[in-house]
């Protein structure tokens, strides 16, 4: 059975715990997140952070193999 990208992310991210995030609250009350840190069920950490590619912002997922 071939997994597509959606299945791959669901397999790892379902059950992930948000352990930290970097919020920015604008004067008008809008909340922006600069970074989100997750802990997967197997102990790995995932950092979701914005990066600019030219004029286009992208979200970068960095998976860290860190154990407690």
C-alpha positions in Angstrom: 0.0 0.0 0.0 1.4 3.4 -1.0 1.0 6.2 1.5 0.5 9.7 0.2 1.8 12.8 1.9 -1.4 13.4 3.8 -1.3 9.9 5.3 2.4 10.3 6.2 1.7 13.5 8.2 -1.4 12.1 9.8 0.5 9.0 10.9 3.1 11.1 12.8 1.1 14.2 13.8 -2.1 12.7 15.2 -1.5 12.5 18.9 1.3 15.0 18.9 1.5 17.3 21.9 2.1 21.1 21.5 4.9 21.8 23.9 5.7 25.4 23.0 4.8 28.2 20.5 5.9 31.7 19.8 2.8 34.0 19.7 2.7 37.6 18.6 -0.5 39.5 19.5 -1.1 42.5 17.2 -2.8 45.8 18.4 -6.0 44.8 16.7 -6.1 41.4 18.6 -4.9 39.3 15.7 -2.7 36.4 16.9 0.2 35.3 14.8 2.4 32.2 15.5 6.1 32.5 14.8 6.9 28.9 15.6 5.2 25.8 17.0 7.0 23.0 18.7 5.4 19.5 18.9 6.4 16.3 20.7 5.4 13.2 18.7 4.2 10.0 20.5 7.6 8.4 19.8 9.5 11.2 21.6 10.8 13.0 18.5 10.4 16.8 18.4 9.0 18.7 15.4 9.5 22.4 14.9 7.2 24.2 12.6 8.6 27.6 11.7 8.1 30.1 8.9 10.8 30.7 6.3 10.9 33.2 3.4 11.7 31.9 -0.1 12.0 35.0 -2.1 8.7 36.9 -1.6 6.8 33.8 -0.5 6.5 32.6 3.2 6.6 28.8 3.7 6.3 26.6 6.7 9.4 24.5 7.5 9.0 21.3 9.4 12.2 20.2 11.2 12.1 16.8 12.9 14.6 16.4 15.7 15.4 12.9 17.0 15.6 14.0 20.7 14.6 11.6 23.5 13.8 12.7 27.1 
